[in-house]
């Protein structure tokens, strides 16, 4: 089927039905393919409206091709504004897409006072697919301004995960301080690329306007094997070179090295049992010195040393998470004095027209334990600038959350046993009550930090959990409640 549609306004609205069969649409303009998407077109009343940004084609005709029925184009409408959902339970401390599905954080870079959060995004549905890079910016890591799509699928594939850094040395020649983003083009994952036999490759895009726009500039690393993906790139000061950590396939990873960010040579390949996807490699200090951390998507990690060419583990595979909800965390580049990590939280609720969220950014550290150095988490310090101390109860008992996102710090009396902490329908068992614990409650989500951050987890909660109460369990001696509510800064 083929239909010609006049783009009379910027946004082409698409009616979405959760239970509708997916339809593949191909978009053409001036005999050139401009896009492809798998969408669930509602035949009756839509569950949500999603929109394709057609700014470049406003006033022109486009051709839509695909296996769709005659009435499709009647249900596609052009409007000047994006669809909005007035949804009372959208998280406020946790980043969400304006609409659609999100997963892995991508291209985390701090530059000129701005934190950039790129991310995997399906703008056309609340299920995984149609992978774009979405983009948001913040000056405080808590309040985010959404900037729309930064990278869109093309004939090289859909846009899979990757990383970003500022080219302070102009190594790649695109200009000093250009922002460079390395991403996986998932060749074969859309029909557009499959028809030309494309495989998964690592590619580069460049921004010379502070991250507002990204220009695709070609292939950095060709296909190596399997589903190779998720390049994490950073500069290694001691050896004077750039390093790329790359997932290959199964439990196998590779490290590559470059002098100019354009030409790469493999320096190491290794397997790590149980570890998959989204590698990261960063260093953390602790009382006994410094360790390099090799990290994978599921929160498994190894400590060791790194000389710019090879990572030498000195531990087995360790686990950083107490729950399975966090995944695909990445650390920020461009932050000199701390290591900041953001994880994707794999929540299921999509009643607001969006699904999944990001964790509250966390500062990572290493703590020496009887079993060796272990990663510890704490919410970024900027969070506390957004919170007001509202009350300080001196004893245990249920506390109404009052409808606002909040952080709760609990201290237990000496000699207390394990505490079953309840936030609405969520129960967290705190085994180490000798040290304070912090709980962050937001619409639909609870994150917790126990044992000085050595125990971290996230749990999906009722979307109206903030209308419930907090119960610290037996033995609580001091509870401090902080509520979210200061004015938001908009960039």
Secondary structure by P-SEA (a helix, b strand, c coil): cbbbbbcccccbbbbbbccccbbbbbbbcccccccccccccccccccbbbbbbccccccbbbbbbccccccccccccccccccccccccccccccccccccccccccccccccbbbbbbbbcccccccccbbbbbcccccccbbbbbcccccccccccccccccccccccccccccccbbbbbbccccccaaaaaacccbbbbbbbbcccccbbbbbccccccccccccbbbbbbbccccbbbbbbbccccbbbbbbbccccbbbbccccccccccccccccccccccbbbbbbcccccccccccccccbbbbccccccccccccccbbbbbcccccbbbbbbbbbccccccccccccccbbbbbbbbccccbbbbbbcccccccccccccccccccccccccccbbbbbbbcccccccccccccbbbbbccccbbbbbbbcccbbbbbccccccccccccccccccbbbbccccccbbbbbbbbcccccc
